């Protein structure tokens, strides 16, 4: 297949960005004909900022209450409690206020409110042999509005992960009917996130931009979105320590939006590099078992070592990334590219105050074995179950990251 053989899909959603963007929220609720808008969020944004109270004031009698105990790792217990609270409030629209965990959790709340099958039948299934199976969830779902407090690719997707300590992998839900009808990048809302939290979010968005740039044979719409996402990250990262610069945060939100859009216009068919796939799977497993570690932290700690261990498998793409990063001149041997990219990433992540070794994240080395096992069951990273055959190489890459 050529790069011009692709399928593109556009999903309807309205996006509001800027000063006082949230003033448009009542109109969105009215457009959905909702009478009982229920907010899902975390404790900090609810109890230490005026944001949720502002939303309640804007909605007036359409505000049906809040659940503000959604936790960082989107635990099953929190999702089930939020579902019970939304049901008790007779919610007919959900408003997620937060970033990745809250937004993903709210999608699962919409699923659990609508579906009647046991939760075990609603999640991605992993047969002993063969590809993973994502069940079709046919019941209509409540409309969702997402109000971002930090940049995240969760903002307009349809998949969600939930942490269940009783399982050996993250519970994965997918339902296209949980995509939001509207997304808000309101200046005041974005400024509620402290700079310390923003660094992790920025690291995750930058990581995706870098990994995406390393893919080759890109369809034209995909290439355009990936290049612009990279430019937005390059522009925003030097400014994120300014607690008043909401435009830098909005640029990162835009980069995350473009990550999602390029997936819909042909990017899903593009094969990611082994480094990107492995680190994504490792990172998902890591944060699933160690709630104190964020997605961006996990990526920063593992990618340089994974690049050194696996980067030569996708040398053409990593050469493209090295040129964009300015760490390869074009006249040197391409064999040095993985090392140059790894060193460049260490510099970028280190500049964000992020550790570039797993040993600095404060979890036991013996946990690496569990991380590896869970990584072998990551449908998003490994839909064709190739990781099982590559176990020794993945194990070596993970050990090198320590």
N, C-alpha and C positions, 0 to 999 in steps of 0.2 A: 504493500500500500504506500501511496505517496502522502506527503504532508497535506495535500489538498483533498484527500478523501476523508471527510469527517461529517459528523452530525452535530448541529447546534440547537440548543433549547433555551428559550427565554422564559423565566418564571416571573409572574407578575408580583411586584412589590413596589411600594412608594418609599422613597428615601428622603428624609428631611435632615439637613445639616446646617449648623450655624448658630448664631446668637438667637436665643428665644425660639429655637426650632420646636420645642415642646408645646408651644402655643397651638400647634396644629393637631395635638393629640385628641382633643375633644371631637374634632371633625372626623378623625379616623374611627373613633368609637361610634360616632353617629353613622358613618358610612357603613359600618358593619352591623348596624341596627342593634347594637348591644345596649343592655340596660344595667348589667352587673359586671363591671370590669374589675378583675381581681389581680392584685400585684403579687408577684413572686420575686423575692430578693434575698440578700444576705443581711446579717445583723449590722455590719458596719454602715452600709449605705442607708439602712433604715433608721438606725439609732444615733449615728454620729454625723449625719448630713441632713439638710432639709429637703433632699430630692424627692423622697416618696411623699412627704407632706405636700410638696409643691404639686405633685401629680394628683394627689387627692383633691387639692383645691381646684385644680383645673377641671377635674371630672365632676365635681359636685355630687349630685345625687346618683350619678352613674358609678361612683366609686363603691365597690363592694367589700373592701378590706384588703388585708395583706397577709402573706406568710413570709416571715423574715428569718427563717432558720435554714435556708438552703446553704449547704456547706461547700467547702472548697473542692472536694473530690466527688461531688454529686453522688452522695451515698444513697443506697436504696431506701434506708430509713427516712432520710430527709425528703426524698421524692414521694414516698408513700404518705408522709405526714402532710406535705403540700397538697397532694391530691385530696386527702380527706378534708383539709381546710377549704379548698376551692369548691368541693362538692357541698359542704355545709353552708357556704356563702351563696350557693345557687349561681355560681359564675357562668356567664355566657361569653366571656372574652378574657384572655390571659395577657397580662403585661409583665414581661420579664425585665427587671431593672438590674443590670450588672454586666458581667462579662461571660466568659465561656461556661463555667460551671452552672451559673444561674440560668443562662439561656438554654443550655442542653437539658437541664432539669425540668424547665418549663415545658419543653417539647414532650418529655416523657409524662409529665402530668396530664397533658392533653390526651396522650395515648391511653393512659390508665383510666381517665374519666370516661372514655368512649368505648374501649374494648372490653369484652366480657370473658375472654379466655384467660386462663391462668397466666401469670407473668412469664412462666417458663416457655410458653408457646409463642410469646410475642417477640422474643429476642432472636438474634442470629443463632442458627444451629450449626454445630460443628460435627459432622459425621466422622467416624473413625478414619474413613478413607474417602477422599474426594473433596470437592470445593465446599466452602461454607454456603449455607442457605439462609437468605433473609426472607422471613415470612411476609406475605401481603396482609396489611392491616387495613381492612376495608371500611370500618365504621367512620362516619363523618367526625371531624375534629373541631374543637372550638377554635375560633380565630386567635392569632397571637400577634402581639406588638412587642418589638424588642427595643428597649432604651439602653444604649450602651454607656457604660462608665469607663471602659477601656477597649482598645482594639482587639478584635477576635474574629477568627474565621467562622465561629459558631453563629455569627449574627444572622445569616440567611440560608443556613443549610437545613437538611432534613434528617440527619443522623445524630444520634446521641449515645454517649457512653455513661453507664452507671456503675458505681463501685459496690460490689456485693462481696464481703469478706468470706463468704462461704463457698465462692466459686474460684476456680483457678485462672479465670480470665475476666475481663471487664464485660458486663452485660451490654450488648449493642442493640439499639433500637433504630429502625429506619422507617420513616413514613413521609412521603412528599407532601402530605396534607398538613404537616406541621411547619412548613415554611411560613415565615411571617407575612402578614399583609402589609406591614409597615415597619421601618427601621428608623431610629432617631439617633443622630450624632449631635446632640445638643451641647453647646459650649459649657454651660454650667454643669451638666451631668458628667461630661468628660473630665472636668477639673476636680471632681470628687475623688478620683483615684490618686493616692499618694505617689510621689515619684518612685519610691521603692517598689511599689507594685507595677508601675508603668514600665520599669526597666525589664521585668520578666516578660510582660506582654509584648513589648517592642522586640525583645530578643526572639520570641517565637515567630512574630510576623517577618522579621528580617531573615530568620532561618529558612522559612518557607520560600521567601523571594530568592534567596541564594540557591536553594536546592532546585527550585523550578527553573532557574536560569541555566542549570547544568544539563537539562534534557535537550535532546536533539530532534531534528525532523518535526518541528512544531508547525501545526496548522496556523495560517496567518492570523486569525483572530486570537488564538492562544498566545502567539508570540507577542502581539501588541500588548495584551494585558500583562503578560509576565515582565516585559521590559518596563512598562510604566510602573508596575508595583515595585520593581527594583529601584527605579528613580525616586519614587515617593519615600521609600525606606532610607535611601541615601540622604535625602533632603531632611528627613525628620529626625534621624538618630542623634545628630549633634545638638538638637534643641530640646530633648526630652527632660533635661534636668531643670528647665524653667517651669516652675509650678503654675505660671500664668499663661503659658503658650498652648492654648487649646487647639490652635491650627496644626501644630506638630502632631498632636494626638489624632486630629481628624485626618491628617495625611496617612497615618498608620491604619486608621479605620478604612480609608479608601484602598490602601494596599491590600488589606485583608478581604475587602469586597471583591477586588479584582482577582485575588486568588480563587475565590469561589466562582466568579463569572467565567474565568478561563476554563474551569472544569466543565462548565455547562456547554461551552461552545467548541468542544473538541479535546479539551485537556485530559478528560478521563481516559481517553484512548492512548495517550502518550505514556510510554513506559518510563517510570521514574528510575533514577539511578539506584544502584545497590546501597550506596551510602544513605540516601534519603529514605529508602524503604526500611533499612535496618534501624536507623536512629529513630524513626517514627515508631516502629514497633517496640524498641527498647524503652523509649520515653513513655509510651502509653502504659506499659507494664510497670515501669518504675513509679509513676505518680499514682497508679492504682493501689499500690501497696504502701506507699510512703507519702501520706497526705501533705507533709511539710514541704515537699518538693514540687515546684511548679513546672509547667510544660516548657517554658523558655529555659529554666534552669537545667532541666534534663537534657534538652537539645544542646545547650552550650557545653555541658560537661562531657558529652559523648561524641559530638561530631568531629572534632579534630582528630581523635584517635581512630574513629571509623574511616575518616578520609585517608589517613595514612595506611590503614589496613585494607580497605576495599576500593579506594579511589581509582586505582589503575584499571579496574573493570570497565569504567566509563570514561576513558581518558579524553575522548573528543569533547564530551559535554563539560568536563571539569576544566578543560583548557579554555572553553568559552567563559566559564565562571571566573577563572584566573585572570583573563583579560579584562573582564568587567570590574574586578576588584583592584586591578592595577598591580598585580603581584607577578605577572609574567610578561616579558617583553615581546614575545613572538619570534625571537631569534634564538632562544635557548632550547635545549632539549625538552621535549614534552614529558620525559620521564620524571622531571622534578616538579611537575604541576601539582600532584597530590600533596607533597610536602609544603609547597608554597601556599596552596589554598588553606591547608590545615593551620599554618602559622598565621595567615591573614585572619582566619576566623578566630583564633586565639586572641589576636589583638583587638578585634571588634568586640567580642564578648567580654574580654577583660576590661575594655574601656567602659562597658556598661556595668562593671562591678560584679560580673557573673563568673563563677568558678568554671574552669575548663578541664577539670578532672572530677571523676565521681567520688574519689576519696575525700574531697572537700565538702561534700554535701551532707555528711553526717548520718550515714546509714551503714550497716555492717557489710563487709565484703562477701560474707556467705549469702547475702541476698541476691548476688549476681546469678546464681543458679536458678533461682525462682524467676528472676526477670527474663532469663533466656527461655525458660519453659513457657512462660506466658506469651512471649513474643512469637512463638511458633503457632499461636492461635489468634493472630491479628488479621481479620479478614480484609481490612482496608489496606494494609501494607502488603498482604500476601494472598490475594484472592485465589491464586492457582496452587497454593500450598507448596511453593518452591522452597520455602525456608527449611523444611524438614531435611531435604537433600543437602542443604548448605550449613548444617548445624556446626561442624567444626570451624568453618570460617567465621560464622557469627559469634561463636563462643570466644574465639581468639580476639575478634574486634571488641567485644564487650570487656574482656579481661584487660585489654590494652588501655581502655578508657579509665580504668581504676587509677 
